[in-house]
Amino acid sequence: MSGCGCGCSSGGSGGPYSQGKELVEFVYNAHGGGVRDQLITRGPLNVVCQGCSKPFEMKTYVDSCPDCGGVHAVAPMNPTIENVQFAGKDFKLP
């Protein structure tokens, strides 16, 4: 399968339609971690951090708020602002 975030067996729980921390972990681990640092194909998303409410530009499928470090993710199959999920205030990337 290609690196599309399509629901492949990523070794984790959830899938591309998960929410919150489960989606963040899914995208982070998708395709052996090859998706998380890829630039969003449709261009950066101007989002509001769901942890501290400050705006930031989400450039990759898994990205962190520069103000509070809140981790957000969006599935590559539908990278829109409405689909950005937040892992929670206590979540830290490995």
Helices and strands as residue ranges (DSSP letters): H 21-33, E 45-48, E 55-58, E 62-64, E 71-73, G 81-83, E 85-86
